[in-house]
């Protein structure tokens, strides 16, 4: 932020304005209230069935290993 990347006056001005906007956004973020934690989603019918049958299920179906590999 201390050194300008551009040599022309117009481009340097644009860089200074964008840098000032970024700094102001960071300053505003400090004063905003923290975002609340996300609520968990309701389980699907399949997930509810697996839980009801006491069948363990992976946290993510995509993380499960494929039988062939």
C-alpha positions as a printed Julia matrix, in Angstrom:
69×3 Matrix{Float64}:
   0.0     0.0     0.0
   2.92    2.34    0.52
   4.32    2.16   -3.0
   2.31    2.88   -6.08
   2.32    0.2    -8.75
   1.56    2.56  -11.64
   3.43    5.53  -13.1
   0.63    7.5   -14.73
  -1.25    9.97  -12.59
  -4.71    8.63  -13.5
  -3.85    5.01  -12.73
  -2.09    5.98   -9.51
  -5.2     7.88   -8.44
  -7.39    4.84   -9.09
  -5.05    2.68   -7.01
  -5.14    5.18   -4.14
  -8.93    5.36   -4.2
  -9.31    1.56   -4.23
  -6.78    1.21   -1.42
  -8.68    3.79    0.65
 -11.94    1.91    0.05
 -10.34   -1.37    1.2
  -8.96    0.24    4.36
 -12.34    1.82    5.15
 -14.12   -1.52    4.69
 -11.74   -3.15    7.15
 -12.37   -0.35    9.64
 -16.14   -0.73    9.25
 -15.89   -4.5     9.76
 -14.4    -3.98   13.23
 -17.51   -2.08   14.35
 -20.12   -4.49   12.94
 -21.71   -7.02   15.27
 -20.52  -10.61   14.79
 -22.61  -12.78   12.51
 -24.68  -15.42   14.3
 -23.68  -19.06   13.93
 -25.41  -20.95   11.14
 -28.26  -23.18   12.16
 -27.96  -26.82   11.21
 -30.27  -28.14    8.54
 -32.97  -30.69    9.29
 -31.97  -34.23    8.32
 -33.39  -35.71    5.14
 -35.71  -38.71    5.21
 -32.82  -41.04    4.38
 -30.64  -39.6     7.13
 -33.5   -39.91    9.61
 -34.04  -43.53    8.58
 -30.35  -44.34    9.0
 -30.35  -42.75   12.45
 -33.55  -44.59   13.4
 -32.0   -47.91   12.34
 -28.75  -47.03   14.15
 -26.82  -47.33   10.89
 -23.69  -45.18   11.01
 -23.43  -42.69    8.2
 -20.43  -40.62    7.13
 -20.44  -36.9     7.81
 -20.31  -36.28    4.07
 -21.41  -38.75    1.41
 -18.74  -37.39   -0.91
 -16.04  -38.23    1.63
 -17.02  -41.9     1.64
 -14.53  -44.11   -0.17
 -15.67  -45.86   -3.31
 -15.6   -49.71   -3.14
 -13.4   -49.94   -6.25
 -10.82  -47.45   -5.05
